[in-house]
Amino acid sequence: MKSTPRHYFELTHIGPYPATPHIAYECGACGDVVPSAPPESAACQCGNIIVDATSSCVTLGELATVKAFYTQA
């Protein structure tokens, strides 16, 4: 199966960071991908990306290692 290319976009240092069903975050430290609007709270393995599903809040630790991308065109 051919993988779909990711369409990355720039994150600002200020936030708030987008939390919608069509955006995900990729951690450059551990390699995990975390959806920005999961049904339950989620985090990458190293804790650099944390998404609180209840408050729709995305917390990023080391911003320089995080990439955001659209999951659908």
N, C-alpha and C positions, 0 to 999 in steps of 0.2 A: 504494500500500500504506500502510495506517495504521500509524504507529509505536506501539510499546507504551510506556506511561508507565514511567519508571524509579522504583523504590522505593528512595530514598536512606536511609542510616542514618548515625548520628553516629560519628565516629572519635575515639578518645581520644588525648591527646598522648603517652601512655606506650607504647602498643603492647604486645605484638606485634600486627601487623595481620593480619587474616584472609587465608588463602590456600586457598580452596576453589573447586571448579569452578563454583559458582553466584554468585560475587561478582566484580565488576570495579571498577576505579578510573578516574575521569575527572579529567584534569589541567585545571585552570582556566587555566593559563599558556599551554599550546600546543593544548589542545582534544582531545588524543588520549585514547583509551580503552584501558586495558591490562587484560587478564584477570588475575585473581589466581593462577590455576593453569594457566599456559600449558604446552604440551608442551616448549617451549624457552624459555630466558630471554628476557625482553622488557623494554622500557622505552619511555617516551613520548619524543617528539622532543627535548624540552628536558632530559631526564634527571631530572625531578622525581619520577617514579615508576619504580622499578626492581624487577623481580621475578626472583629467582634460582630457576629451575625445579628445579635439583638439590637445593637445601636448603629449598625452599618458603618462602623468605624474601622479604617485601615491605619495601622501603625507600622511605620517603617523604621528600622534601626539605622543601619548604615546605608543611606540613600544612594551613595555612589555604586553600590553593588546590586541595586535593584533595577529591573527593567519592567516596564508596563507594556502590555500589548492587547490588541483587540482580538477577541476569540471568534468573532464572526465579522464578515465584511459588511 
